[in-house]
């Protein structure tokens, strides 16, 4: 019913407004509903978000209650604060990415509608227009003062939430930069991306890469659309949102958004409304029901793009997080994925280069033990386990003339294809120099020149090639070993155990015993050969520094461990290599490791025949008879004719062109070797004799009768040698 008539003069406006507030308080819900209807007509987008719509109803009711409290208590707007629901909806607007201008417009429209409804109710409760005017003036003043003050709080809450979100994005970007790409492993890098982004950004993250990216050989077709799931992570156990498992290959449907994103390189923000579930999200009806039950509502599709190549696709999915992805989230995802793409591309390039370098290096290293009777060998090569990549370590076993053998270990400074290729060139050079029977120091001098020429051919970007090398020659006839080092660690020599002893006696050939020359590539500095005798059944262990040295291990400690293992080494050289690696390298080595273990053999004295010759042509016939008698004793009469011919020609050359002393030596090993030595350094050579020439045909006959022949120079002259294959029915091996 209408209020009692109050005269204009002396009317208490505050009392009137207080009575009006008490009258309207039971109708708060009705007033809120009328205001929401008006807002729905002017701002229909508010109702598109269920969370905003539900919170708006509480906010409107709280605003009505606050205004009625101000009217009833006669307190000014300065005593009021924005209701909690108003601050909550401001934060929700910030999380949704809705501009603050839209929030303020809704805020002002709502309060304007509230003031209009209160004014209309005041007009219905009194006929005193002066009172209505005063009440309206008071309402407008109080209402706008309240709107100004509360809107400041609302904007502050909105900005605080935006700042918090921005700080969270910065923190996520910072974590991603630190935690993604810590290794040069493709799968691990993808896993790190999923781990970082499922902490507080997405509920599911998947990483798919093209098969061509994962092809270590680099032969895959980049046009192929087949992808492989390399990593995925969910906030739920077992990743129920994903129909794929890690390692499975798949292809997205044609004309789907993932295919479009991959083709254009543009990221996509996709909102899933209601029961709509694209086939690329849910390939089956059963999986679609799972995703609907989980409440999947938004997806980000971000291509992995690095250095002009598209590597794959990353998906970010939200379902447990009620706030859907927005444009800011898309930009954040693009920033994180772009960094991850570079890391994945680095890992891909590293993996490809490492595989290529490792394949190149393994093809250059000996694949099978070389057949020779001077030593028994076993070897190992381990590439570096660090991100530094494959290095240039190598080893080799090279049969030489006179039943001797060369043992080589070297290390090219550097990593990757460049080091592997340089290693191949140096190994080839060592074999070429070994073929002309150079002394160890002379061979390293020539190898030093090769490295210097390689340095001149290199570009500044490739760096300067440098290497170390240890070259040893073992002679089973004299049981003497001669070696020289170019900046390389000395070998370990293990003497055989004496009769009745259970262990061997190990001694390291110290640096003072083995003069370690400069590394290869410096030039102008000499190398020196050391020679020592080795008892039969001795172990000669050559290796690169990666076996005994490391970041966390001292060289002396490594040498001590090596000696301890060798003192109780088993008879099997293969087992010895395994024991050394297990003791010295329990985990993957930080540097390449080349290991070569050789057990020396001694040639049976009965398989060596020597004859000193005078510088007299008449001695040739005696040399032929000596050779014939020796072959008869060795049951090799089938080789007598060719052997006598070879001996005759070599001895004649030595007597005619060489210097005394002259010596003939026959060696029976895997082959029959004839050697003639003299004190002259002049080497003979093949030439084409003319029809009427009296000489010039001797070496041609030797070359035709022998499988191999050659010359080796020593400190005291030269040796001309020729090898013949043994008869097929004979099995003559040194020591048998």
Order of alpha helices (4+ residues) and beta strands (2+ residues): alpha-alpha-alpha-alpha-alpha-alpha-alpha-beta-alpha-beta-beta-alpha-beta-alpha-beta-beta-alpha-beta-beta-beta-alpha-alpha-beta-beta-beta-beta-beta-beta-beta-alpha-alpha-beta-beta-alpha-alpha-beta-beta-alpha-beta-beta
